[in-house]
Amino acid sequence: MAIKLPGNAPVFPVVILITGGYLAWFGIHYFKSDITWPTTPVKDVLTGKGVTPVTKNQEQSNLQSLQNLVTTLTTPGTTPGVNAGSPTPSGPGTNPLDPGSFASGVLDHSALMNLWTSSGGNPATANVAAAIAQAESSGRVTVTSSNPDGGTNVGLWQLDTKGKGSGYTVAQLQDPTTNARVAIMGSANGTNWSAWETFVTGAYKKFLVNIITPTPR
């Protein structure tokens, strides 16, 4: 026999509805903020801190951002992280959330950071890694250029086929995931960029973004 609430309302469906409503409120209220856990507001209330304030304008902006994200994910031919006007990937492995789907086109800073970390890179070095890729290739996946040593600089991190990209073909280095993994190995997981001219000259710095680190509670 099912447990009933007063008024003969079944317990579990009511709990599910309340939980769903709370999660929807949390998603809109704190989208793009440094509060990442739905339990945080509950914990704050129970410890007497109160709910972290969010202005009405911020909440409206968060709602619009969520609507835009849903539209992007549900519209055929669009890929999050690829700049407008870029060729749309097709064929196997074209899940828009899979870095391997970026087989063509141009990756923005956020997509480059995601590619770096999903390929095994240290999240702490992802911002610099993405900035260097932008300075080296403008985020273009398949771009190539000549290297003075006679090799070819390939892909996002412009890996030299006679240098950091040695042992790989141009086609292999034009795969974004392979390019990222080789760059991770060649830079000691983002701690040694001395082989990249844009790092030595400081040209990458203008592509760095400010990252807000959540304050410990």
Helices and strands as residue ranges (DSSP letters): H 11-30, H 39-46, H 56-74, G 99-101, H 109-118, G 123-125, H 126-137, E 144-146, E 152-154, E 159-160, H 170-173, H 176-186, H 197-200, G 203-207
